[in-house]
């Protein structure tokens, strides 16, 4: 089993409300992916609730049966559409892929 963890730091927004609206839009788009990509075994998306200098804004924790399934997910057109949306608003992205 492969666990795929991605953290997103968003760019500056005009207001907290605007930032939260964008984060919810991204979260909703991500949450649609399991119904479209059968290789996803689990998929959890969370918005950060405690502000700090070291905090990121959004996290994705997902699992796949294999590295090959993770690659299929990564290359999937539906995933690429959401990734493009995220890149529009993100400043930094960090990820970790590990065996569980």
N, C-alpha and C positions, 0 to 999 in steps of 0.2 A: 504494500500500500504506500502510495506517495502522498505526502501532505504538501500542499502549495499554499504559502502564506505571502500575501502582498499588502504592503502599507503604502498609502497615498497621502502626500502632503499637497494641499491645494495652494494655488497662488492667492494673492491678496484679493479680497472682494470689497465692494463699496460698503457693505453692511453685513452683520451677522445673519440677518434674515436672508439676504441674497446667497450667502455661503451655504446656509442650511437648505435652501431650496435646491441649489445645484447638487449638494451631497445627496439629498433625497432622490433627485432625478437619476443620479448615477447608481445609487443603491437599488432603485427599482429596476433599472436596466440590467444590472448584474443579476438580480434575483430571477429574471426571466430566463437566464441561460440554461439552468438545469433542465427545463422543459424542451429545450432546443438541441442540447448536446448530450447524447446518451452516455458518454464516457465519464461524466461527472457523477461521483458517488455521493459526495456531500458538499454543501456549499453554504457558508455562513458569511454574511456581510454585516459590518457594524460601523456606526458613526461614533467618533470619539465624543465623550461627554465631559472630560476634564481638560481644560486648556492649560498648556505649559509649553515652554520653549522646546522641549524634546518630544512633544506629542505629535503624532501624525493625525490626519483627519478621518481617514477611512481605512478599514482593514477587511481583507477577504481571506478566509480560511477555507480551503477546499481539499478534497481528497480524490484520488484516482487510483485505479488498480495497478497501473504501471506507468513508467516514464513514457512509453509509447502513447498511452491514453492521454497523458498530460500534453504531449506534443500535438496530438489530434485536436484537443481542445484549443491549444494556443493558436493553431493554424486555421481554426474554424472561422468562416466568414462572419457568423453572428458574434463571436468573441471579438473579432477584429473591429466590428462596428462599435461595440462598447468601449474597446481599448482606445479607439480614436476619440470618442466622446471624453473619456477620462484625460487623455493627453491635452485636450483643449483647455482643461481647467487645472491640471496638476503642475506642480513645480518640481516635485521629487517623487520617485517610486523606488521602494526597496522590496526585494523578495527573497524568500528562502524556500527551497525545495528539499525535503528530507524523507527518508524511509521511516515508516511507522510499523 
